[in-house]
Amino acid sequence: LRDYLLWPNQCPDMCSLYHLPAFLTGWFQSSLLTSVAATGKAPYKQVLTHGFVLDEKGNKMSKSLGNVVDPRVVITGGKDERKDPPYGADVLRLWVASVDYSTDVMIGSGILKQVAEAYRKLRGTLRFLLGNLADFNPASDAVPYEQLPAVDKWLLAKHAQVMAEVQEAYETYQFRRVFQSCVNFVSGELSSFYLDTAKDRMYIQDRNSHSRRSCQTVQAAVLQGLLSSLAPLVPHMAEDAWLNHPQHSSSSSSLPASVFLAGWAAPDQQWSSMSDAALGCWSALPAVREAVTKGLELLRAHKELGSSLEASVTLHVSDPKVASWLADLNLAGNAADELKYLFITSSVQLADSAEAAAAGAWVTKTVETGYDVAGVVTVGVHKAAGSKCARCWMYSTQVSWLVSSLVFPPTPCVTLHVSHGRNNKNTQSPPAACQHSGMHSHKHCKYVCQ
């Protein structure tokens, strides 16, 4: 044997010989007998096998049946691209990672469409993260962990959990677990909640505000971890995202030239320091948020509410531990943890009782989340008081002046939102009445202020 070849051969111990197809059993048996006779050792330390590849109905592929799936057609597309679109090599690789290869696996157009949807979700999230980091320099803009808002610490804790699961799955060659962990995290905690609530922090607040920089700090860490986790499965997409990382444009960048030279992005130990009690409360938040959303949807169904920012919410949670935790978040005052940002409404008030939450509300929604989640959640939806801030779109009694015609840029509400400004084509100089500091633009403001 050549010096650089490992012998006995080493591969994962995922499946045993007893379930191998007959012809493979014979092959492994013959190689085993030959090696033992010649060297006294087996030719492999462990054995990994997979089942047959079947069509999406579970039938054996056959040319006579016309159900053969050609990998080249999957990658480059068929003659009729509407029927056989070119998915690319990454989607095919992602399908391989998504199946339980210890048994027979199925593939077909319907299955590939589902995998392609997961691929597009991953790719879209990576693009969103890259866009949000365009003006972020970790050396000067990163926020220390101790100074991060609670929602940012929670996301890092979830990210650390996912990275631990992915690392364990890779070490045991359970690629399906890697796929599921990444897709569930991206679709759930990251996209459906964190990035949804982070948009105001990214696009409305001052470019260098603590809340915005802390949000970018977390997104940079999550992006690094996702690329490290996804690179073995979808190398082309991971490398594409890596090469378009904003840090590469900096002359002082320390990023390796390739994602495959960066190594494993191990999470910081601090990220796992959140207590079990706090994690339990955060795990109850989606149920509370869903209850609020259901209350808002009742009004939308009757055409009485457009944007959720037109509403003010009064909330009561029967679980005292979760209620106390929500009260602490609502008093954080860091433009990140307050419940109005997490629920995307103009304001959120916590009530002492279900009756108080329902008093005077447009509509009341009561949801039983379970005694081990948040108990009974009572949501009272009210019309938001005050005027609409033309910067953040929240309604507030402290908006001093609102010019609906937008002849002049309006004074922002008391939270003093200042966006960092992108893609605004109107560069007309504003009048001296504009009180916004720094360069900004907004969907409600027709000026770019210098």
C-alpha positions as CSV (number, residue, x, y, z in Angstrom):
1,L,0.0,0.0,0.0
2,R,1.1,3.5,-0.7
3,D,2.3,5.4,2.4
4,Y,-0.4,8.1,2.1
5,L,-3.3,5.6,2.0
6,L,-5.0,4.7,5.3
7,W,-5.2,1.0,5.9
8,P,-7.4,-0.6,7.2
9,N,-9.8,1.7,5.5
10,Q,-11.7,4.0,7.8
11,C,-15.3,4.9,7.4
12,P,-18.3,5.6,9.7
13,D,-20.0,2.9,11.7
14,M,-23.5,3.7,10.7
15,C,-24.9,0.4,9.4
16,S,-24.1,-3.2,10.1
17,L,-23.4,-5.9,7.6
18,Y,-26.6,-7.9,8.4
19,H,-28.9,-5.7,6.3
20,L,-26.7,-5.4,3.2
21,P,-28.0,-6.5,-0.2
22,A,-26.8,-10.0,-1.1
23,F,-24.3,-8.9,-3.8
24,L,-22.8,-6.4,-1.4
25,T,-22.6,-8.9,1.4
26,G,-20.7,-11.2,-0.9
27,W,-18.3,-8.4,-1.9
28,F,-17.5,-7.3,1.7
29,Q,-17.3,-10.9,2.7
30,S,-14.8,-11.7,0.0
31,S,-12.7,-8.7,0.8
32,L,-12.8,-9.5,4.4
33,L,-11.6,-13.1,3.9
34,T,-8.9,-12.1,1.5
35,S,-7.5,-9.4,3.9
36,V,-7.6,-11.7,6.9
37,A,-5.9,-14.5,5.1
38,A,-3.2,-12.1,3.8
39,T,-2.6,-9.8,6.7
40,G,-4.6,-11.1,9.7
41,K,-6.7,-7.9,9.7
42,A,-10.0,-6.7,8.2
43,P,-9.6,-4.3,5.3
44,Y,-11.8,-1.7,7.0
45,K,-12.3,-0.5,10.5
46,Q,-16.0,0.3,10.1
47,V,-18.6,-0.1,7.4
48,L,-21.1,2.4,6.0
49,T,-23.8,1.4,3.5
50,H,-26.9,2.9,2.0
51,G,-30.1,1.5,0.5
52,F,-31.2,1.5,-3.1
53,V,-32.3,4.7,-4.8
54,L,-36.0,4.4,-5.8
55,D,-38.4,6.8,-7.6
56,E,-40.6,9.0,-5.5
57,K,-43.4,6.3,-5.5
58,G,-41.0,3.8,-4.0
59,N,-40.6,1.8,-7.1
60,K,-37.3,0.4,-8.5
61,M,-35.9,2.5,-11.3
62,S,-36.1,0.9,-14.7
63,K,-35.6,2.2,-18.3
64,S,-38.6,0.2,-19.4
65,L,-40.8,2.0,-16.8
66,G,-39.2,5.4,-17.7
67,N,-38.8,6.4,-14.1
68,V,-35.0,6.7,-14.1
69,V,-33.7,10.0,-12.5
70,D,-30.5,11.0,-14.2
71,P,-28.2,13.1,-11.9
72,R,-26.9,15.0,-14.9
73,V,-30.4,16.1,-15.8
74,V,-31.0,17.1,-12.2
75,I,-27.9,19.3,-12.3
76,T,-28.1,20.8,-15.8
77,G,-31.8,20.4,-16.6
78,G,-33.6,18.5,-19.3
79,K,-34.7,19.4,-22.8
80,D,-37.9,20.8,-21.3
81,E,-36.7,23.0,-18.4
82,R,-40.2,23.6,-17.2
83,K,-40.5,19.8,-16.6
84,D,-36.8,19.2,-15.6
85,P,-35.4,22.5,-14.4
86,P,-31.6,22.8,-13.8
87,Y,-31.3,22.5,-10.0
88,G,-27.5,22.6,-9.9
89,A,-25.1,20.3,-8.0
90,D,-25.8,21.9,-4.6
91,V,-29.5,20.9,-4.7
92,L,-28.6,17.3,-5.6
93,R,-26.0,17.2,-2.8
94,L,-28.6,18.7,-0.4
95,W,-31.0,15.9,-1.4
96,V,-28.4,13.3,-0.5
97,A,-27.9,15.0,2.9
98,S,-31.7,15.2,3.5
99,V,-32.5,11.5,3.2
100,D,-32.0,8.6,5.7
101,Y,-29.5,6.6,3.7
102,S,-29.6,3.6,6.1
103,T,-32.7,2.5,4.2
104,D,-33.9,2.8,0.6
105,V,-34.2,6.4,-0.5
106,M,-36.6,8.0,-2.9
107,I,-36.0,10.8,-5.5
108,G,-38.3,12.5,-8.0
109,S,-39.5,15.9,-9.2
110,G,-41.7,16.5,-6.2
111,I,-39.0,15.6,-3.7
112,L,-36.4,17.8,-5.6
113,K,-38.8,20.7,-5.5
114,Q,-39.0,20.5,-1.8
115,V,-35.3,20.3,-1.4
116,A,-34.9,23.2,-3.8
117,E,-37.3,25.3,-1.6
118,A,-35.1,24.5,1.4
119,Y,-32.0,25.5,-0.6
120,R,-33.6,28.8,-1.6
121,K,-34.5,29.5,2.0
122,L,-30.9,28.9,3.1
123,R,-29.5,31.0,0.2
124,G,-31.9,33.9,0.8
125,T,-31.1,34.0,4.5
126,L,-27.3,34.1,3.7
127,R,-27.9,37.0,1.3
128,F,-29.9,38.8,3.9
129,L,-27.2,38.4,6.5
130,L,-24.5,39.5,4.0
131,G,-26.5,42.6,3.1
132,N,-26.9,43.6,6.8
133,L,-23.2,43.4,7.3
134,A,-22.2,45.7,4.5
135,D,-21.0,48.5,6.9
136,F,-19.9,46.3,9.8
137,N,-16.2,46.0,10.8
138,P,-15.8,43.5,13.6
139,A,-12.6,45.1,14.8
140,S,-14.2,48.4,15.6
141,D,-18.0,47.8,15.6
142,A,-18.4,44.5,17.5
143,V,-20.2,44.7,20.8
144,P,-18.9,42.6,23.7
145,Y,-21.2,39.7,24.8
146,E,-21.8,41.3,28.2
147,Q,-23.3,44.4,26.6
148,L,-25.7,42.5,24.2
149,P,-29.5,42.8,24.6
150,A,-31.2,39.7,26.0
151,V,-32.7,38.8,22.6
152,D,-29.2,38.8,21.1
153,K,-27.8,36.6,23.8
154,W,-30.7,34.2,23.4
155,L,-30.1,33.8,19.6
156,L,-26.4,33.1,20.3
157,A,-27.4,30.5,22.8
158,K,-29.7,28.8,20.2
159,H,-26.9,29.1,17.6
160,A,-24.4,27.4,19.9
161,Q,-26.9,24.6,20.5
162,V,-27.3,24.1,16.7
163,M,-23.6,24.2,16.1
164,A,-23.1,21.5,18.8
165,E,-25.8,19.3,17.2
166,V,-24.3,19.8,13.7
167,Q,-20.8,18.9,15.0
168,E,-22.0,15.8,16.7
169,A,-24.0,14.8,13.6
170,Y,-20.9,15.3,11.3
171,E,-18.8,13.2,13.6
172,T,-21.3,10.3,13.4
173,Y,-22.0,10.9,9.7
174,Q,-25.6,11.7,10.3
175,F,-25.9,14.2,7.4
176,R,-29.7,14.2,7.7
177,R,-29.4,15.7,11.2
178,V,-27.1,18.4,9.9
179,F,-29.7,19.3,7.2
180,Q,-32.6,19.3,9.6
181,S,-30.8,21.3,12.3
182,C,-29.7,24.0,9.8
183,V,-33.0,24.3,8.0
184,N,-35.1,24.3,11.2
185,F,-32.9,27.0,12.8
186,V,-32.8,29.2,9.7
187,S,-36.6,28.9,9.1
188,G,-37.6,29.1,12.7
189,E,-35.7,31.1,15.3
190,L,-33.5,33.0,12.8
191,S,-35.9,34.1,10.0
192,S,-39.3,33.8,11.4
193,F,-38.5,35.6,14.6
194,Y,-35.1,37.2,15.1
195,L,-34.5,38.7,11.6
196,D,-38.1,39.7,11.4
197,T,-37.9,41.7,14.6
198,A,-34.4,43.0,13.8
199,K,-35.4,45.0,10.6
200,D,-36.2,48.1,12.6
201,R,-32.9,47.9,14.4
202,M,-31.1,47.6,11.1
203,Y,-32.9,50.1,8.9
204,I,-34.3,52.8,11.2
205,Q,-31.9,53.3,14.0
206,D,-28.7,55.3,13.8
207,R,-25.9,53.6,11.8
208,N,-23.6,53.4,14.9
209,S,-26.3,52.9,17.6
210,H,-25.6,50.3,20.2
211,S,-28.7,48.3,19.3
212,R,-27.8,48.2,15.6
213,R,-24.2,47.2,16.1
214,S,-25.1,44.5,18.6
215,C,-27.6,43.1,16.0
216,Q,-24.8,43.1,13.4
217,T,-22.4,41.4,15.9
218,V,-24.9,38.5,16.3
219,Q,-25.6,38.3,12.6
220,A,-21.9,38.1,11.8
221,A,-21.4,35.3,14.3
222,V,-24.4,33.4,12.9
223,L,-23.3,33.8,9.3
224,Q,-19.8,32.4,10.1
225,G,-21.4,29.4,11.8
226,L,-23.9,28.7,9.1
227,L,-21.2,28.8,6.4
228,S,-19.1,26.5,8.4
229,S,-22.0,24.1,8.8
230,L,-23.3,24.2,5.3
231,A,-20.0,24.1,3.4
232,P,-19.7,20.3,3.3
233,L,-23.3,19.9,2.0
234,V,-23.6,22.9,-0.4
235,P,-20.0,23.9,-1.2
236,H,-20.8,26.1,-4.1
237,M,-23.3,28.2,-2.2
238,A,-21.1,28.4,0.8
239,E,-18.1,29.5,-1.2
240,D,-20.1,32.0,-3.1
241,A,-21.4,33.6,0.1
242,W,-17.9,33.5,1.6
243,L,-16.3,35.3,-1.4
244,N,-19.0,38.0,-1.2
245,H,-18.5,38.6,2.5
246,P,-18.1,42.4,3.1
247,Q,-14.9,41.9,5.1
248,H,-13.1,40.8,1.9
249,S,-13.4,44.4,0.7
250,S,-11.3,45.6,3.6
251,S,-7.6,45.8,3.2
252,S,-7.1,44.7,6.8
253,S,-9.4,41.7,6.5
254,S,-8.1,38.5,8.2
255,L,-10.6,36.3,6.5
256,P,-9.1,33.2,4.7
257,A,-9.4,33.1,1.0
258,S,-11.9,30.2,1.0
259,V,-14.5,29.0,3.4
260,F,-12.7,25.6,3.2
261,L,-9.6,27.2,4.7
262,A,-11.5,28.9,7.5
263,G,-11.9,25.7,9.6
264,W,-14.8,25.0,12.0
265,A,-16.4,28.1,13.5
266,A,-16.6,26.9,17.0
267,P,-19.1,28.9,19.2
268,D,-17.8,31.0,22.1
269,Q,-18.3,29.3,25.4
270,Q,-20.1,32.5,26.7
271,W,-22.9,31.9,24.2
272,S,-23.9,28.8,26.2
273,S,-24.0,30.6,29.5
274,M,-27.7,31.5,29.5
275,S,-29.5,29.9,32.3
276,D,-32.0,27.1,31.8
277,A,-34.7,29.3,33.4
278,A,-34.1,32.1,30.9
279,L,-34.0,29.6,28.0
280,G,-37.3,28.2,29.2
281,C,-38.9,31.6,29.2
282,W,-37.6,32.3,25.7
283,S,-39.0,29.0,24.5
284,A,-42.4,30.2,25.7
285,L,-42.2,33.5,23.7
286,P,-43.2,32.0,20.3
287,A,-46.5,30.8,21.9
288,V,-47.2,34.3,23.4
289,R,-46.2,35.9,20.1
290,E,-48.6,33.6,18.2
291,A,-51.4,34.5,20.5
292,V,-50.8,38.2,19.8
293,T,-50.7,37.5,16.1
294,K,-54.0,35.6,16.3
295,G,-55.6,38.7,18.0
296,L,-54.3,40.9,15.2
297,E,-55.5,38.6,12.5
298,L,-59.1,38.7,13.8
299,L,-59.1,42.5,13.1
300,R,-57.4,42.0,9.7
301,A,-60.1,39.6,8.7
302,H,-62.8,42.3,9.4
303,K,-60.8,44.9,7.5
304,E,-60.3,46.9,10.7
305,L,-56.6,46.7,10.8
306,G,-53.9,47.0,8.2
307,S,-50.3,46.9,9.6
308,S,-49.7,45.5,13.0
309,L,-48.1,48.8,13.9
310,E,-51.6,50.3,13.9
311,A,-52.4,48.3,17.0
312,S,-51.5,48.6,20.7
313,V,-51.6,45.4,22.7
314,T,-52.5,44.7,26.3
315,L,-51.3,41.3,27.5
316,H,-51.8,39.0,30.4
317,V,-49.9,35.8,30.9
318,S,-51.1,33.5,33.7
319,D,-47.7,31.9,34.3
320,P,-46.1,34.1,36.9
321,K,-42.6,33.3,35.9
322,V,-43.1,34.1,32.2
323,A,-45.1,37.2,33.2
324,S,-42.3,38.5,35.4
325,W,-39.8,37.8,32.6
326,L,-41.9,39.6,30.0
327,A,-42.2,42.6,32.4
328,D,-38.4,42.8,32.7
329,L,-38.0,42.7,28.9
330,N,-40.5,45.4,28.5
331,L,-38.6,47.7,30.8
332,A,-35.2,47.1,29.1
333,G,-35.1,50.4,27.2
334,N,-32.5,49.2,24.8
335,A,-34.6,49.4,21.6
336,A,-34.3,45.7,21.2
337,D,-35.9,43.7,24.0
338,E,-39.1,45.7,24.5
339,L,-42.1,43.7,23.6
340,K,-43.3,46.2,21.0
341,Y,-40.2,45.4,19.0
342,L,-40.6,41.6,19.5
343,F,-44.3,41.6,18.6
344,I,-44.0,44.4,16.0
345,T,-46.8,46.6,17.4
346,S,-46.8,50.3,18.4
347,S,-46.9,49.5,22.1
348,V,-47.4,46.6,24.5
349,Q,-48.7,46.9,28.1
350,L,-48.8,44.0,30.6
351,A,-52.0,43.7,32.6
352,D,-52.4,42.2,36.1
353,S,-55.4,40.1,35.1
354,A,-57.2,38.7,32.0
355,E,-60.1,41.1,32.6
356,A,-57.8,44.1,32.7
357,A,-56.2,42.9,29.4
358,A,-59.6,42.6,27.7
359,A,-61.0,45.9,29.0
360,G,-61.9,48.4,26.2
361,A,-60.2,46.3,23.6
362,W,-61.2,46.2,19.9
363,V,-60.9,42.4,20.1
364,T,-59.8,39.9,22.8
365,K,-58.1,36.6,22.1
366,T,-57.5,34.0,24.8
367,V,-55.1,31.2,24.0
368,E,-54.3,28.2,26.2
369,T,-50.6,27.5,25.6
370,G,-50.2,24.8,28.3
371,Y,-49.1,24.9,31.9
372,D,-45.5,24.0,30.9
373,V,-45.3,26.9,28.3
374,A,-47.0,30.2,29.4
375,G,-50.3,29.1,30.7
376,V,-53.3,31.1,29.5
377,V,-52.5,34.1,27.4
378,T,-55.1,36.9,27.1
379,V,-54.5,39.5,24.4
380,G,-56.5,42.7,24.1
381,V,-55.9,44.6,20.8
382,H,-56.5,48.4,20.9
383,K,-56.2,51.1,18.3
384,A,-52.8,52.6,18.7
385,A,-52.9,56.1,20.2
386,G,-51.2,59.2,18.8
387,S,-49.8,59.9,15.3
388,K,-47.8,57.7,13.0
389,C,-44.1,58.4,13.0
390,A,-42.9,58.7,9.4
391,R,-39.6,57.1,10.3
392,C,-40.5,53.9,12.2
393,W,-44.3,53.8,11.3
394,M,-45.1,53.3,15.0
395,Y,-47.9,55.3,16.4
396,S,-47.0,57.5,19.4
397,T,-48.4,60.4,21.3
398,Q,-44.9,61.9,21.3
399,V,-44.7,62.5,17.5
400,S,-44.5,66.3,17.6
401,W,-45.3,67.0,14.0
402,L,-46.4,64.8,11.1
403,V,-46.5,66.2,7.6
404,S,-48.6,63.8,5.5
405,S,-47.7,65.4,2.2
406,L,-44.0,65.0,3.1
407,V,-43.2,68.4,1.8
408,F,-40.7,68.6,4.7
409,P,-39.1,65.8,6.5
410,P,-41.1,65.2,9.7
411,T,-39.7,65.3,13.2
412,P,-39.2,61.7,14.4
413,C,-40.9,60.3,17.4
414,V,-39.3,60.2,20.9
415,T,-37.3,57.1,20.1
416,L,-35.2,59.3,17.7
417,H,-34.9,56.7,14.9
418,V,-32.2,57.6,12.4
419,S,-31.8,55.2,9.5
420,H,-28.5,54.7,7.7
421,G,-29.9,55.3,4.2
422,R,-29.7,53.0,1.2
423,N,-30.9,53.0,-2.4
424,N,-32.6,56.4,-2.2
425,K,-32.4,58.1,-5.6
426,N,-33.7,61.5,-4.5
427,T,-30.7,63.6,-3.3
428,Q,-32.5,66.9,-3.2
429,S,-31.2,69.1,-0.4
430,P,-33.7,69.3,2.5
431,P,-34.8,72.5,4.2
432,A,-33.2,73.6,7.4
433,A,-36.2,72.4,9.3
434,C,-35.0,68.8,9.1
435,Q,-33.9,67.7,12.6
436,H,-32.6,64.3,11.7
437,S,-28.9,63.8,12.5
438,G,-26.5,62.1,10.1
439,M,-27.2,60.8,6.6
440,H,-30.5,59.0,6.4
441,S,-33.3,58.1,4.1
442,H,-36.6,56.3,4.6
443,K,-39.5,55.0,2.7
444,H,-41.6,57.9,4.1
445,C,-38.9,60.6,3.7
446,K,-38.1,61.9,0.2
447,Y,-34.9,63.5,1.2
448,V,-31.4,62.3,1.8
449,C,-29.9,64.4,4.6
450,Q,-26.2,65.0,4.9
